[in-house]
Amino acid sequence: MATKRVKHDDGMKQDQEPDTTFEDRISDLPDAIILHILSFLPTLYAVRMSLLSKRWRRMWTLVPVLDFCDSRDTHDFRRVDERSTGRKKFYKFVNECLKHPYADTTISKFKLRMEYYGGSSQMNGWLKFPVKKNVQELDLHFQSAGYCLPYSIYHLRALTVLKLNGLALFSFSPSSLPSLKELYLTNNRLDDRLLNFLFLGCPSLEILHVNYCYGLLNPKVTSLSLKSMEFRTDCQTIEVEAINLHSFVYSQGGGRNINLARCRTIRNLSICNACLTDQWLEDLIPQLPLLESLKLKDCLGLQHIKIWNQRLKVFDLSFDRRLDSLEATIDTPNLVSFSYSGCSMFKISVKAPNLSDAYIKVPDYPRKAYDVEWYASLIKFLSEFNVSKNVRVFFSNEKALIIPDEVKTIYGSPLPDLKHMKVRTGGRLFRKVMLRKSLLWIAPCLKTLPFG
């Protein structure tokens, strides 16, 4: 509602405040715009809008999106009537909404979030509605994987986006989802065969997320259309055959055997919390000629990292544990950004003539005195990034960057050509003058040196 002030002009000055009236500008909008606005509201709120005027009375029945959530909507029902249970009113509300004929309204999206689904019979009845309307987007979110998804959901031919959370997924035959482009599976119970059946019926699938599901042992993902895949689920092995895959993210442990041999178009690769070997990584990188971004985080088993790639532009390496024995060789002529996060300064060799930004983060060094060995490792580590145009460093303790005079007499400045450095520490600076002096020894040609 918009407020409009009305000024009285009777030839005399008015001592009182001008009258304030309310002008309903929203109701003057075209139906298409109003329906678009209502489509972003939960269905309960859209229905309540029908109380505004006669024009709004049936407007909610034309909204192409249905959004039900028992935890959210039940709370609103309780505020209306504290004497009755909100959940019973919520069930009644959903039943009444789904019984409505909706005339010729096309329901494009159906969203249902349930903490207590009240039995399979009721849920099966509700899900007949999106099947009947042949929705394009279906989002089902349950508290636990106790409800088994009906077979009819696997055959929604107009479905483009499917999000399933907290369900039990079973099927004895391939699905038929020819229009499906995005599939998100989270906290579901499923097995390898079900996953294979899904892919067989999804010839247009482009985005796949399998997060925190259980029951998978040795899944195999085969798709000609898949472009982006995220897999955050523990399993023994995983094999991916997707010749058009551009982005692959793996996390959540396990992964002793990740087979990406038939995914040569990958541009973005991220592997976290996986059990890898040096040989696996060394063999994989040359097989990805289009690789531009690589992220390795907390990957067990790596001791001698060798990265050689002509097109790699971004490399992100991080470990939560100490890696005193780790060695890394990075030969990437087009690398522009390198970041490292960890509590150890390991042996590293960097050949990246086009490097423009290096970020080094040591969030929490183990409690012990900073000795000559520590500073020697730091100096050798930093020296590999002298070619970079910008270096950013974060250390939890300012003392880690204050190089003692006796160390300076042994080693030379590690970053003699660096022009720009940014420094941040974990707390208040108590020895800012000493820190600045040490940093100017580390990089004597600095033009900018901001803190914070």
C-alpha positions as CSV (number, residue, x, y, z in Angstrom):
1,M,0.0,0.0,0.0
2,A,1.3,3.5,-0.8
3,T,0.6,6.6,1.3
4,K,-0.7,9.7,-0.4
5,R,-1.0,13.1,1.3
6,V,-3.9,15.3,0.5
7,K,-3.5,19.0,0.9
8,H,-6.5,21.2,1.8
9,D,-6.6,24.6,0.1
10,D,-9.5,26.8,1.2
11,G,-7.5,30.1,1.0
12,M,-6.4,29.9,4.6
13,K,-3.4,28.2,6.2
14,Q,-4.3,25.0,7.9
15,D,-2.9,24.7,11.5
16,Q,-3.6,21.0,11.7
17,E,-1.5,18.2,10.0
18,P,-2.6,17.3,6.5
19,D,-4.9,14.3,6.1
20,T,-3.3,11.1,5.2
21,T,-5.1,8.6,3.0
22,F,-4.0,5.2,1.6
23,E,-4.0,4.5,-2.0
24,D,-4.0,0.8,-3.1
25,R,-1.5,0.8,-6.0
26,I,-0.8,-2.9,-5.8
27,S,-4.4,-3.8,-6.8
28,D,-4.0,-1.6,-9.9
29,L,-1.2,-3.8,-11.2
30,P,-1.9,-6.2,-14.0
31,D,-2.9,-9.7,-13.0
32,A,0.3,-11.2,-14.5
33,I,2.5,-9.0,-12.2
34,I,0.4,-9.7,-9.1
35,L,0.6,-13.5,-9.8
36,H,4.3,-13.2,-10.3
37,I,4.6,-11.5,-6.9
38,L,2.4,-14.1,-5.2
39,S,4.4,-16.9,-6.6
40,F,7.3,-16.0,-4.2
41,L,5.1,-16.3,-1.2
42,P,4.2,-19.5,0.8
43,T,0.8,-20.7,-0.3
44,L,-0.7,-19.9,3.1
45,Y,0.1,-16.2,2.7
46,A,-1.1,-16.1,-0.8
47,V,-4.5,-17.5,0.3
48,R,-4.7,-14.9,3.1
49,M,-4.3,-12.2,0.5
50,S,-7.7,-13.2,-0.8
51,L,-9.3,-11.4,2.2
52,L,-8.1,-8.0,0.9
53,S,-10.9,-7.4,-1.7
54,K,-13.2,-9.1,-4.2
55,R,-10.6,-8.8,-6.9
56,W,-8.1,-10.8,-4.7
57,R,-10.7,-13.4,-3.7
58,R,-9.8,-16.0,-6.3
59,M,-6.3,-14.7,-7.2
60,W,-4.5,-17.3,-5.2
61,T,-6.1,-20.1,-7.3
62,L,-4.2,-18.7,-10.3
63,V,-0.7,-18.7,-8.7
64,P,1.5,-21.2,-10.6
65,V,3.5,-22.2,-7.4
66,L,2.4,-24.2,-4.4
67,D,4.6,-24.0,-1.3
68,F,3.7,-25.9,1.8
69,C,5.9,-26.3,5.0
70,D,4.5,-27.8,8.1
71,S,7.0,-26.3,10.5
72,R,6.5,-22.8,9.1
73,D,2.8,-22.9,8.4
74,T,1.9,-24.8,11.6
75,H,3.3,-21.9,13.6
76,D,1.1,-19.4,11.8
77,F,-2.0,-21.6,12.5
78,R,-1.2,-21.7,16.2
79,R,-1.1,-17.9,16.3
80,V,-4.6,-17.9,14.8
81,D,-6.1,-20.4,17.2
82,E,-4.1,-21.5,20.2
83,R,-6.8,-24.0,21.3
84,S,-6.3,-26.4,18.4
85,T,-3.2,-28.2,17.2
86,G,-1.6,-26.4,14.4
87,R,-0.6,-29.6,12.6
88,K,-4.2,-30.8,12.2
89,K,-5.1,-27.4,10.7
90,F,-2.1,-27.6,8.4
91,Y,-3.2,-31.0,7.1
92,K,-6.7,-29.7,6.6
93,F,-5.3,-26.6,4.8
94,V,-3.2,-28.7,2.4
95,N,-6.1,-31.1,1.7
96,E,-8.5,-28.2,0.9
97,C,-5.9,-26.5,-1.4
98,L,-5.2,-29.7,-3.3
99,K,-8.9,-30.4,-3.7
100,H,-9.5,-27.1,-5.4
101,P,-10.0,-27.6,-9.2
102,Y,-7.6,-24.7,-10.1
103,A,-9.5,-24.4,-13.4
104,D,-7.0,-24.1,-16.2
105,T,-4.1,-23.0,-13.9
106,T,-0.7,-24.5,-14.8
107,I,1.2,-25.4,-11.7
108,S,4.8,-25.0,-12.6
109,K,6.3,-25.7,-9.1
110,F,5.2,-27.8,-6.2
111,K,7.2,-27.5,-2.9
112,L,6.5,-29.6,0.2
113,R,8.5,-29.6,3.4
114,M,7.5,-32.0,6.2
115,E,8.9,-32.8,9.6
116,Y,6.1,-35.2,10.3
117,Y,4.5,-36.5,7.2
118,G,1.6,-38.3,8.9
119,G,1.7,-41.6,7.1
120,S,2.3,-42.8,3.5
121,S,-1.4,-42.9,2.6
122,Q,-1.8,-39.2,3.2
123,M,1.4,-38.3,1.4
124,N,0.7,-40.5,-1.6
125,G,-2.6,-38.7,-1.9
126,W,-1.0,-35.3,-1.9
127,L,1.6,-36.3,-4.4
128,K,-1.0,-37.3,-6.9
129,F,-1.6,-33.5,-7.4
130,P,1.9,-32.7,-8.9
131,V,1.6,-35.9,-11.0
132,K,-1.8,-34.8,-12.3
133,K,-0.6,-31.3,-13.0
134,N,2.6,-32.5,-14.6
135,V,4.7,-29.9,-12.8
136,Q,8.0,-28.6,-14.0
137,E,9.7,-28.2,-10.6
138,L,9.2,-30.6,-7.7
139,D,10.8,-30.0,-4.2
140,L,10.2,-32.6,-1.5
141,H,11.9,-32.2,1.9
142,F,11.3,-34.7,4.7
143,Q,12.9,-35.0,8.2
144,S,14.1,-38.6,7.7
145,A,14.2,-41.2,5.0
146,G,11.1,-43.1,6.1
147,Y,8.8,-42.2,3.2
148,C,9.3,-44.1,0.0
149,L,8.9,-42.0,-3.1
150,P,5.9,-43.1,-5.3
151,Y,6.8,-44.8,-8.6
152,S,4.8,-42.1,-10.5
153,I,7.2,-39.4,-9.6
154,Y,9.9,-41.1,-11.7
155,H,7.7,-40.6,-14.8
156,L,6.9,-36.8,-14.8
157,R,7.7,-36.0,-18.4
158,A,7.6,-32.2,-18.1
159,L,9.8,-32.1,-14.9
160,T,12.9,-30.0,-15.3
161,V,14.0,-29.6,-11.6
162,L,13.8,-32.4,-9.0
163,K,14.9,-31.9,-5.4
164,L,14.6,-34.8,-3.0
165,N,15.6,-34.6,0.7
166,G,15.1,-37.2,3.3
167,L,13.3,-39.9,1.3
168,A,13.8,-43.6,0.6
169,L,14.3,-44.1,-3.2
170,F,13.5,-47.4,-4.8
171,S,12.7,-48.4,-8.4
172,F,12.7,-51.6,-10.3
173,S,12.8,-50.1,-13.8
174,P,14.4,-47.1,-15.5
175,S,12.8,-43.7,-14.9
176,S,11.3,-41.6,-17.6
177,L,12.2,-38.0,-17.0
178,P,13.1,-36.7,-20.5
179,S,12.9,-33.0,-19.6
180,L,14.9,-33.2,-16.4
181,K,17.9,-30.8,-16.3
182,E,18.6,-30.5,-12.6
183,L,18.6,-33.3,-10.0
184,Y,19.4,-32.7,-6.3
185,L,19.5,-35.7,-3.9
186,T,20.2,-35.0,-0.3
187,N,20.0,-37.2,2.8
188,N,18.2,-39.9,0.8
189,R,18.4,-43.7,1.1
190,L,19.3,-45.2,-2.3
191,D,21.5,-47.8,-3.9
192,D,23.7,-48.0,-7.0
193,R,21.0,-49.6,-9.2
194,L,18.5,-46.8,-8.4
195,L,21.1,-44.2,-9.4
196,N,21.7,-46.1,-12.7
197,F,18.0,-46.3,-13.4
198,L,17.7,-42.5,-12.9
199,F,20.4,-41.7,-15.4
200,L,18.9,-44.1,-18.0
201,G,15.7,-42.0,-18.1
202,C,17.3,-38.5,-17.9
203,P,18.8,-37.8,-21.4
204,S,18.7,-34.0,-20.7
205,L,20.3,-33.9,-17.3
206,E,22.9,-31.1,-16.9
207,I,23.3,-30.6,-13.1
208,L,23.6,-33.4,-10.5
209,H,24.1,-33.1,-6.7
210,V,24.3,-36.2,-4.5
211,N,24.9,-35.0,-1.0
212,Y,25.0,-37.0,2.2
213,C,23.0,-39.9,0.9
214,Y,23.6,-43.4,2.1
215,G,23.4,-46.9,0.6
216,L,25.8,-46.2,-2.3
217,L,28.8,-48.5,-2.6
218,N,30.2,-48.3,-6.1
219,P,28.1,-45.8,-8.0
220,K,28.6,-45.3,-11.7
221,V,27.4,-42.0,-13.4
222,T,26.9,-42.3,-17.1
223,S,25.5,-39.3,-19.0
224,L,26.1,-37.6,-22.4
225,S,24.4,-34.3,-21.2
226,L,25.8,-33.8,-17.7
227,K,27.8,-30.6,-17.3
228,S,28.1,-30.1,-13.5
229,M,28.3,-32.8,-10.8
230,E,28.6,-32.5,-7.0
231,F,29.1,-35.7,-5.0
232,R,29.4,-35.3,-1.2
233,T,28.7,-38.9,-0.2
234,D,30.9,-41.6,1.2
235,C,31.4,-44.6,-1.0
236,Q,34.1,-47.1,-1.9
237,T,34.6,-46.2,-5.5
238,I,32.9,-43.8,-8.0
239,E,33.1,-43.9,-11.8
240,V,32.0,-41.0,-14.0
241,E,31.5,-41.3,-17.7
242,A,30.4,-37.8,-18.8
243,I,32.1,-36.5,-22.0
244,N,30.6,-33.0,-21.5
245,L,31.2,-32.6,-17.8
246,H,32.6,-29.1,-17.0
247,S,32.6,-29.1,-13.2
248,F,33.2,-31.9,-10.7
249,V,33.1,-31.6,-6.9
250,Y,33.9,-34.6,-4.6
251,S,33.8,-34.5,-0.8
252,Q,32.8,-36.4,2.3
253,G,35.6,-39.0,2.7
254,G,36.2,-42.4,1.1
255,G,36.8,-42.1,-2.6
256,R,39.7,-44.5,-2.7
257,N,39.1,-44.9,-6.4
258,I,37.7,-42.0,-8.3
259,N,37.6,-42.7,-12.0
260,L,37.4,-39.6,-14.2
261,A,39.2,-41.0,-17.2
262,R,36.3,-40.3,-19.5
263,C,35.7,-36.7,-18.4
264,R,38.3,-34.8,-20.4
265,T,36.2,-31.6,-20.7
266,I,36.4,-30.8,-16.9
267,R,37.3,-27.2,-16.3
268,N,36.7,-27.0,-12.6
269,L,37.8,-29.8,-10.3
270,S,37.4,-29.8,-6.5
271,I,38.3,-32.8,-4.3
272,C,37.9,-32.6,-0.5
273,N,38.4,-35.2,2.3
274,A,39.3,-37.9,-0.1
275,C,41.9,-40.7,0.1
276,L,44.2,-40.1,-2.9
277,T,47.6,-41.2,-4.0
278,D,50.4,-39.1,-5.6
279,Q,50.3,-41.3,-8.7
280,W,46.5,-41.0,-9.2
281,L,46.8,-37.2,-9.1
282,E,49.9,-37.1,-11.4
283,D,48.1,-39.3,-13.9
284,L,44.8,-37.5,-13.8
285,I,45.9,-33.8,-14.4
286,P,47.4,-34.4,-17.9
287,Q,44.1,-36.2,-18.9
288,L,42.2,-32.9,-18.3
289,P,43.5,-30.6,-21.0
290,L,40.8,-28.0,-20.4
291,L,41.3,-27.8,-16.6
292,E,41.3,-24.2,-15.3
293,S,40.5,-24.4,-11.6
294,L,41.8,-27.1,-9.2
295,K,41.0,-27.3,-5.4
296,L,42.5,-30.0,-3.1
297,K,41.4,-29.9,0.5
298,D,42.4,-32.3,3.3
299,C,43.2,-35.2,0.9
300,L,44.8,-38.0,2.7
301,G,47.7,-39.9,1.1
302,L,49.3,-37.1,-0.8
303,Q,53.0,-36.7,-0.1
304,H,54.6,-35.6,-3.4
305,I,52.1,-33.4,-5.3
306,K,53.0,-32.8,-9.0
307,I,50.9,-30.4,-11.0
308,W,51.6,-29.8,-14.6
309,N,49.0,-28.3,-16.8
310,Q,49.1,-25.7,-19.6
311,R,45.7,-24.1,-19.0
312,L,45.4,-24.2,-15.2
313,K,44.6,-20.7,-13.9
314,V,43.5,-21.2,-10.3
315,F,45.0,-23.6,-7.7
316,D,43.7,-23.9,-4.2
317,L,45.5,-26.2,-1.7
318,S,44.6,-26.6,1.9
319,F,45.3,-29.0,4.8
320,D,44.1,-29.0,8.4
321,R,46.9,-31.1,9.7
322,R,50.7,-30.6,9.7
323,L,52.5,-31.8,6.6
324,D,56.2,-31.4,7.3
325,S,57.0,-34.2,4.8
326,L,54.8,-32.9,2.0
327,E,56.5,-31.7,-1.2
328,A,54.8,-29.9,-4.1
329,T,55.9,-29.1,-7.6
330,I,53.7,-26.7,-9.6
331,D,54.6,-26.1,-13.2
332,T,51.7,-24.1,-14.7
333,P,52.6,-21.3,-17.2
334,N,49.1,-19.8,-17.1
335,L,48.4,-19.9,-13.4
336,V,47.2,-16.5,-12.2
337,S,45.9,-17.4,-8.7
338,F,47.4,-19.6,-6.0
339,S,46.1,-20.0,-2.4
340,Y,47.4,-22.2,0.4
341,S,45.8,-22.7,3.8
342,G,47.6,-24.9,6.4
343,C,49.7,-24.9,9.6
344,S,52.9,-26.0,7.9
345,M,55.4,-24.4,5.5
346,F,56.3,-27.4,3.4
347,K,58.8,-27.7,0.5
348,I,57.3,-26.2,-2.6
349,S,58.5,-25.4,-6.1
350,V,56.4,-23.0,-8.3
351,K,56.9,-22.2,-12.0
352,A,54.2,-19.8,-12.8
353,P,55.5,-16.7,-14.7
354,N,52.0,-15.2,-15.0
355,L,51.0,-15.5,-11.3
356,S,49.3,-12.3,-10.2
357,D,47.8,-13.2,-6.8
358,A,49.2,-15.5,-4.1
359,Y,47.3,-16.0,-0.8
360,I,49.0,-17.8,2.1
361,K,47.0,-18.5,5.3
362,V,48.3,-20.1,8.4
363,P,45.3,-19.9,10.8
364,D,46.6,-21.8,13.8
365,Y,50.2,-22.8,14.1
366,P,50.8,-25.5,16.8
367,R,51.8,-24.1,20.1
368,K,55.6,-24.0,20.3
369,A,58.3,-21.4,20.1
370,Y,59.0,-20.0,16.7
371,D,62.5,-21.1,16.1
372,V,65.1,-20.8,13.3
373,E,63.7,-23.9,11.6
374,W,60.2,-22.2,11.3
375,Y,61.5,-19.0,9.9
376,A,63.8,-20.8,7.5
377,S,60.8,-22.8,6.2
378,L,58.8,-19.6,5.9
379,I,61.5,-17.8,3.9
380,K,61.9,-20.7,1.5
381,F,58.2,-21.0,1.0
382,L,57.6,-17.3,0.4
383,S,60.6,-17.1,-2.1
384,E,58.6,-19.2,-4.6
385,F,56.1,-16.4,-5.0
386,N,58.5,-13.6,-5.8
387,V,57.1,-13.5,-9.4
388,S,53.6,-12.8,-8.1
389,K,52.2,-9.2,-8.5
390,N,50.3,-9.4,-5.2
391,V,50.9,-11.5,-2.1
392,R,48.3,-11.7,0.7
393,V,49.2,-13.4,4.0
394,F,47.2,-14.3,7.1
395,F,48.9,-15.5,10.3
396,S,47.1,-16.0,13.6
397,N,50.2,-14.7,15.4
398,E,52.1,-11.6,14.4
399,K,55.3,-13.2,15.8
400,A,55.3,-15.7,12.9
401,L,56.2,-12.8,10.5
402,I,58.7,-11.0,12.7
403,I,62.0,-12.4,11.4
404,P,64.8,-12.4,14.0
405,D,68.0,-10.5,13.1
406,E,70.1,-13.7,13.4
407,V,67.9,-15.4,10.7
408,K,68.3,-12.3,8.4
409,T,72.0,-12.7,8.5
410,I,71.7,-16.3,7.2
411,Y,69.0,-15.8,4.5
412,G,68.3,-13.2,1.9
413,S,65.0,-11.4,1.4
414,P,62.5,-14.0,-0.1
415,L,60.4,-11.5,-2.1
416,P,62.9,-8.9,-3.4
417,D,60.8,-7.9,-6.5
418,L,57.3,-7.9,-4.9
419,K,55.5,-4.5,-5.1
420,H,52.2,-5.2,-3.3
421,M,51.5,-7.1,-0.1
422,K,48.6,-7.2,2.2
423,V,48.9,-8.6,5.8
424,R,46.3,-9.7,8.2
425,T,46.8,-11.3,11.7
426,G,44.4,-13.1,14.0
427,G,44.2,-10.4,16.7
428,R,45.4,-7.0,17.8
429,L,48.8,-5.9,16.7
430,F,51.1,-5.3,19.6
431,R,54.4,-5.0,17.7
432,K,53.3,-3.2,14.6
433,V,56.6,-1.3,14.1
434,M,58.6,-4.5,14.4
435,L,56.2,-6.3,12.1
436,R,56.4,-3.5,9.4
437,K,60.2,-3.5,9.6
438,S,60.3,-7.3,9.2
439,L,57.9,-7.2,6.2
440,L,60.0,-4.6,4.5
441,W,63.0,-6.9,4.9
442,I,60.9,-9.7,3.4
443,A,59.9,-7.5,0.5
444,P,62.2,-4.5,0.3
445,C,60.6,-3.0,-2.9
446,L,57.0,-2.8,-1.6
447,K,54.9,0.1,-2.8
448,T,51.8,-0.9,-0.8
449,L,51.6,-2.6,2.6
450,P,48.1,-2.4,4.1
451,F,47.2,-4.2,7.3
452,G,43.8,-5.6,8.2
